[in-house]
Amino acid sequence: MKKGTTWRKSDLVLLATISFLIGFLIAFGLMIFYLFFSTDSASNQDRMMQMKSIGKNGQPEHHASRHINPSLSVENRLPKESDEQIAEREQLWEASTVIRNALYQYVIHHGQMPKQLTKLTEAQPNNFLTAIPSNPINHSNQVATDYVSQSAGWIYHPQPVASEQPSKIKQLVEKALIPRVSEEMAIDFEPLRLVISKAAHQLLLVSGDVVLDRYPVALGENDTTPIGEFSIEKKLVMPNRDYYSATNNPYGTRALALSDPTFAIHGTNQPEKIGTDVSNGCIRMTNQAIEALYAKVSLHTPVEIVQEQPSLSTSVKSHTEATAMLYDHTAYSKEEDRSTFYSWAR
């Protein structure tokens, strides 16, 4: 346009439109940058969660951005999160891991997921778990298939199993079992295992590199407790109860029989000897400790007996009354085996 030329009305309209579009694009770009590239990740998560909607059947349409991993330390707390909330996250991760571990072991040994999660709580010898633990958020152990049921503690969607690879099965288990909470959470899962340190006289309940529980144990004298890899092949309540009273049973109130039938992890009627080498090879625990462990570990959970204490990165504080109340420690007759007299190397 030459100098001195008068602006036409159409030119002004076009210029205003272009300016508006440029301003809009700049504002939109700043908003995207703020949402997705801001360093305040926890605030971003909250903003993103506000944008999520609830779909049909009351189930979230998206995975929530809240991600729970087992490194539940004070350093990893979310903004304005109290110690009580951190403990609640620990309990939610642990209870989810306990159920998922039983489901994982079931799939490994049956090649498919059960149609109902209660299949895990059948009578001995199929008692993967005594009972489904409660969700620490709503204190319910009921299982539903969607978010409509307000009383459910867990949501279970059986998944078709097309691979025998443990990593693939872990992913399916994570997808199949989630806690029923106000927002769908991504909760890490690594199968449980027991690690027994002979040098430390200690049994660890471990998921990945995270220690859930530590228990003192008694071991075999003259180095009779073997080093090696085993698994839990039977879970028994009150072993040999027809031969011993509840207070005088050398195997205590619970037993986890190992894949080597000579040995078991069991309770004792001599709790004062915990921490020493006194048995013929079995791993002894106090009755209170074995009952707590029994409620969490499933059939086929791996057991590693090692000489030295392993180096593990993280521990969670699970020895609390609130955590214990999530699990059923009842001595149900369905988990007894009164037809067999057990003679482990006690």
C-alpha positions as CSV (number, residue, x, y, z in Angstrom):
1,M,0.0,0.0,0.0
2,K,1.4,3.3,-1.0
3,K,2.1,6.1,1.4
4,G,-0.9,8.3,2.0
5,T,-3.3,5.6,0.8
6,T,-6.5,5.5,2.8
7,W,-7.3,2.2,4.7
8,R,-10.3,0.5,3.4
9,K,-12.8,-0.9,5.8
10,S,-12.2,-4.5,4.5
11,D,-8.5,-4.0,5.1
12,L,-9.1,-3.0,8.7
13,V,-11.4,-6.0,9.3
14,L,-8.8,-8.4,7.8
15,L,-6.0,-6.9,9.9
16,A,-8.1,-7.2,13.1
17,T,-8.9,-10.8,12.3
18,I,-5.3,-11.7,11.8
19,S,-4.3,-10.0,15.0
20,F,-7.0,-11.9,16.9
21,L,-5.9,-15.2,15.5
22,I,-2.3,-14.6,16.4
23,G,-3.2,-13.6,19.9
24,F,-5.4,-16.7,20.3
25,L,-2.7,-19.0,19.1
26,I,-0.1,-17.5,21.5
27,A,-2.6,-17.8,24.4
28,F,-3.4,-21.4,23.6
29,G,0.3,-22.3,23.3
30,L,1.0,-20.7,26.7
31,M,-1.8,-22.7,28.2
32,I,-0.5,-26.0,26.8
33,F,3.0,-25.2,28.0
34,Y,1.7,-24.4,31.4
35,L,-0.4,-27.6,31.7
36,F,2.2,-30.0,30.4
37,F,5.6,-28.6,30.9
38,S,5.3,-26.8,34.2
39,T,7.9,-28.0,36.8
40,D,5.1,-28.3,39.5
41,S,4.2,-31.8,38.5
42,A,1.9,-32.5,41.4
43,S,-0.2,-29.3,40.7
44,N,-0.3,-30.4,37.0
45,Q,-1.7,-33.7,38.1
46,D,-4.4,-32.1,40.2
47,R,-5.4,-29.8,37.2
48,M,-5.5,-32.7,34.9
49,M,-7.6,-34.8,37.2
50,Q,-10.1,-31.9,37.4
51,M,-10.5,-32.2,33.6
52,K,-11.3,-35.9,33.7
53,S,-15.0,-36.9,33.5
54,I,-16.9,-39.9,34.7
55,G,-18.2,-42.2,32.0
56,K,-21.0,-44.6,31.8
57,N,-21.6,-47.1,34.6
58,G,-19.9,-44.6,36.9
59,Q,-16.4,-45.7,35.9
60,P,-13.7,-43.1,35.1
61,E,-13.0,-42.8,31.4
62,H,-9.3,-42.2,31.9
63,H,-6.6,-43.5,34.2
64,A,-6.1,-40.8,36.9
65,S,-2.7,-39.1,36.9
66,R,-2.1,-40.0,40.6
67,H,0.5,-42.7,40.5
68,I,1.4,-44.8,43.6
69,N,4.7,-46.5,43.7
70,P,6.3,-48.5,46.6
71,S,8.9,-45.8,47.4
72,L,6.5,-44.2,49.9
73,S,8.9,-42.0,51.8
74,V,8.5,-38.5,53.3
75,E,10.6,-37.1,50.5
76,N,8.1,-38.3,47.9
77,R,5.0,-36.9,49.6
78,L,2.6,-34.8,47.5
79,P,2.0,-31.2,48.4
80,K,0.1,-30.7,51.6
81,E,0.0,-34.5,52.2
82,S,0.0,-35.4,55.9
83,D,1.8,-38.4,57.6
84,E,-1.6,-40.0,57.9
85,Q,-2.2,-39.7,54.2
86,I,1.2,-41.2,53.4
87,A,0.4,-44.1,55.7
88,E,-2.9,-44.6,53.9
89,R,-1.0,-44.7,50.6
90,E,1.3,-47.3,52.0
91,Q,-1.6,-49.4,53.2
92,L,-3.4,-49.1,49.8
93,W,-0.3,-50.2,47.9
94,E,0.4,-53.1,50.3
95,A,-3.2,-54.4,50.3
96,S,-3.3,-54.1,46.5
97,T,0.0,-56.0,46.2
98,V,-1.2,-58.8,48.5
99,I,-4.3,-59.5,46.3
100,R,-2.5,-59.0,43.1
101,N,0.3,-61.4,44.2
102,A,-2.3,-64.1,44.9
103,L,-4.0,-63.5,41.5
104,Y,-0.6,-63.5,39.8
105,Q,0.4,-66.9,41.3
106,Y,-3.1,-68.2,40.4
107,V,-2.6,-67.3,36.8
108,I,1.0,-68.6,36.7
109,H,-0.3,-72.1,37.9
110,H,-3.7,-72.2,36.2
111,G,-3.1,-70.3,32.9
112,Q,-6.1,-68.1,33.4
113,M,-7.7,-65.7,35.7
114,P,-10.6,-66.8,38.0
115,K,-14.0,-65.6,37.0
116,Q,-14.6,-64.5,40.6
117,L,-11.9,-63.1,42.9
118,T,-13.3,-65.2,45.8
119,K,-11.8,-68.2,44.0
120,L,-8.6,-67.2,45.7
121,T,-10.1,-67.9,49.1
122,E,-11.2,-71.5,48.7
123,A,-10.6,-74.3,51.2
124,Q,-7.2,-75.9,51.6
125,P,-5.3,-77.0,49.5
126,N,-6.6,-74.2,47.2
127,N,-6.4,-71.4,49.8
128,F,-4.3,-68.8,48.0
129,L,-5.5,-66.3,50.6
130,T,-7.6,-66.7,53.8
131,A,-9.7,-63.7,52.7
132,I,-9.5,-60.6,50.5
133,P,-8.0,-57.8,52.6
134,S,-9.9,-54.6,53.1
135,N,-9.4,-51.4,51.2
136,P,-7.9,-48.9,53.7
137,I,-9.8,-46.0,52.1
138,N,-13.4,-47.3,52.6
139,H,-12.6,-50.4,54.9
140,S,-14.4,-52.8,52.6
141,N,-13.2,-56.1,51.2
142,Q,-16.2,-56.6,48.9
143,V,-15.4,-57.0,45.2
144,A,-17.4,-55.4,42.3
145,T,-17.0,-55.2,38.6
146,D,-17.5,-51.4,38.3
147,Y,-17.7,-48.2,40.2
148,V,-21.4,-48.2,40.7
149,S,-21.3,-50.3,43.9
150,Q,-20.6,-47.8,46.7
151,S,-19.9,-50.6,49.2
152,A,-17.1,-52.3,47.3
153,G,-13.5,-52.1,48.2
154,W,-12.1,-53.5,45.0
155,I,-12.8,-53.5,41.3
156,Y,-12.1,-56.8,39.4
157,H,-12.1,-57.3,35.7
158,P,-10.8,-60.7,34.7
159,Q,-8.4,-60.4,31.7
160,P,-7.8,-63.0,29.0
161,V,-4.3,-64.6,29.4
162,A,-2.6,-65.0,26.1
163,S,1.0,-65.1,27.3
164,E,3.0,-67.1,29.8
165,Q,5.6,-64.4,30.2
166,P,5.7,-63.2,33.8
167,S,6.0,-59.5,32.7
168,K,2.9,-59.8,30.6
169,I,1.0,-61.5,33.4
170,K,2.0,-58.7,35.8
171,Q,0.6,-56.1,33.4
172,L,-2.7,-58.1,33.1
173,V,-3.0,-58.4,36.9
174,E,-2.4,-54.6,37.4
175,K,-5.3,-54.0,34.9
176,A,-7.6,-56.7,36.4
177,L,-7.5,-55.6,40.1
178,I,-7.7,-52.0,41.2
179,P,-8.9,-50.4,44.5
180,R,-12.3,-48.7,44.5
181,V,-11.5,-45.1,45.4
182,S,-12.8,-41.7,44.3
183,E,-10.2,-41.6,41.6
184,E,-8.7,-44.4,39.6
185,M,-5.0,-44.8,40.5
186,A,-2.1,-46.4,38.8
187,I,-0.5,-48.6,41.5
188,D,2.8,-50.3,40.8
189,F,2.9,-54.1,41.3
190,E,5.8,-56.5,41.8
191,P,5.1,-60.0,43.1
192,L,5.8,-60.9,46.7
193,R,8.7,-63.1,47.8
194,L,10.1,-64.2,51.2
195,V,13.8,-63.7,51.9
196,I,15.3,-65.4,54.9
197,S,18.7,-64.3,56.1
198,K,20.5,-66.9,58.1
199,A,23.1,-64.4,59.4
200,A,20.5,-62.0,60.6
201,H,17.9,-64.6,61.7
202,Q,15.4,-62.5,59.9
203,L,12.5,-63.1,57.4
204,L,11.6,-60.3,55.0
205,L,8.4,-60.0,53.1
206,V,9.5,-58.2,49.9
207,S,7.9,-56.8,46.7
208,G,10.5,-55.8,44.2
209,D,13.1,-54.0,46.3
210,V,10.7,-52.9,48.9
211,V,10.4,-54.5,52.3
212,L,6.9,-54.8,53.7
213,D,7.6,-56.7,56.9
214,R,10.6,-57.9,58.9
215,Y,10.3,-60.8,61.4
216,P,12.9,-62.4,63.7
217,V,13.1,-66.2,63.2
218,A,14.7,-69.3,64.7
219,L,16.7,-71.5,62.3
220,G,18.3,-74.9,62.3
221,E,21.1,-75.8,64.6
222,N,24.4,-77.0,63.0
223,D,23.5,-75.2,59.8
224,T,20.6,-77.5,59.0
225,T,18.5,-74.8,57.4
226,P,19.3,-75.1,53.7
227,I,20.3,-72.2,51.4
228,G,18.4,-72.1,48.2
229,E,15.2,-71.2,46.4
230,F,11.8,-72.7,47.4
231,S,8.1,-71.8,47.2
232,I,5.1,-72.1,49.5
233,E,3.2,-75.2,48.5
234,K,0.8,-75.6,51.4
235,K,-0.9,-73.1,53.8
236,L,-2.2,-74.8,56.9
237,V,-4.1,-73.6,60.0
238,M,-3.4,-75.4,63.3
239,P,-1.2,-78.2,61.8
240,N,-1.5,-81.5,63.7
241,R,-4.2,-80.1,65.9
242,D,-5.5,-83.5,66.8
243,Y,-2.2,-84.4,68.4
244,Y,-1.3,-81.2,70.2
245,S,-3.1,-78.6,72.1
246,A,-3.1,-75.0,70.8
247,T,-0.6,-73.9,73.4
248,N,1.7,-76.9,73.1
249,N,1.9,-77.4,69.3
250,P,5.6,-77.3,68.2
251,Y,4.4,-76.1,64.8
252,G,2.3,-73.3,66.4
253,T,-0.9,-71.9,64.9
254,R,0.1,-71.6,61.2
255,A,2.4,-73.3,58.8
256,L,3.7,-72.5,55.3
257,A,5.0,-75.8,53.9
258,L,7.9,-75.4,51.4
259,S,8.4,-77.1,48.1
260,D,11.0,-79.2,49.8
261,P,8.6,-81.3,52.0
262,T,11.2,-81.6,54.7
263,F,10.9,-78.0,55.7
264,A,8.3,-75.4,56.6
265,I,7.9,-71.9,58.0
266,H,5.8,-72.3,61.1
267,G,4.8,-71.0,64.5
268,T,6.2,-72.4,67.8
269,N,5.4,-73.2,71.4
270,Q,8.9,-71.9,72.4
271,P,8.8,-68.2,71.4
272,E,11.7,-67.5,73.8
273,K,14.1,-69.3,71.3
274,I,13.3,-67.0,68.4
275,G,16.6,-65.6,67.1
276,T,18.7,-68.7,67.8
277,D,19.7,-71.8,66.0
278,V,17.6,-74.5,67.6
279,S,15.4,-76.3,65.1
280,N,16.2,-79.3,62.8
281,G,16.1,-77.0,59.8
282,C,12.7,-75.4,59.8
283,I,12.1,-71.7,60.1
284,R,10.3,-70.8,63.3
285,M,8.3,-67.6,64.0
286,T,6.2,-66.5,66.9
287,N,2.6,-67.4,66.5
288,Q,1.6,-63.7,66.2
289,A,4.2,-63.2,63.5
290,I,3.3,-66.3,61.5
291,E,-0.4,-65.3,61.6
292,A,0.3,-61.9,60.3
293,L,2.5,-63.3,57.5
294,Y,0.1,-66.1,56.7
295,A,-2.7,-63.5,55.9
296,K,-0.5,-61.8,53.3
297,V,1.4,-64.4,51.4
298,S,-0.3,-66.8,48.9
299,L,0.4,-70.3,47.7
300,H,3.4,-70.5,45.4
301,T,5.0,-67.4,46.7
302,P,8.8,-67.8,46.2
303,V,11.1,-68.3,49.2
304,E,14.8,-67.5,49.1
305,I,17.0,-68.6,52.0
306,V,20.3,-66.8,51.9
307,Q,23.3,-66.4,54.1
308,E,23.7,-62.6,54.4
309,Q,21.1,-59.9,54.7
310,P,20.2,-58.6,51.2
311,S,20.6,-55.0,50.4
312,L,17.1,-53.6,49.7
313,S,16.4,-49.9,48.9
314,T,13.1,-49.1,50.7
315,S,11.0,-50.2,53.6
316,V,7.4,-49.3,54.4
317,K,6.0,-48.9,57.9
318,S,3.4,-51.7,57.9
319,H,3.6,-52.8,61.5
320,T,0.6,-50.7,62.6
321,E,-2.7,-51.6,64.2
322,A,-4.5,-49.9,61.3
323,T,-2.6,-52.1,58.7
324,A,-3.2,-55.3,60.7
325,M,-7.0,-54.6,60.7
326,L,-7.0,-54.9,56.9
327,Y,-6.4,-58.6,57.1
328,D,-8.4,-61.6,58.4
329,H,-6.4,-63.6,60.9
330,T,-9.2,-66.0,61.8
331,A,-8.3,-69.7,62.1
332,Y,-10.9,-71.1,59.7
333,S,-11.4,-74.8,59.7
334,K,-11.5,-74.7,55.8
335,E,-7.7,-74.2,56.0
336,E,-7.0,-77.2,58.2
337,D,-5.8,-80.6,57.1
338,R,-6.8,-83.1,59.7
339,S,-6.1,-86.1,57.5
340,T,-2.3,-85.7,57.5
341,F,0.2,-85.8,60.3
342,Y,3.0,-83.4,59.5
343,S,6.6,-84.2,60.5
344,W,8.7,-81.3,59.2
345,A,12.2,-80.9,60.5
346,R,11.1,-78.8,63.4
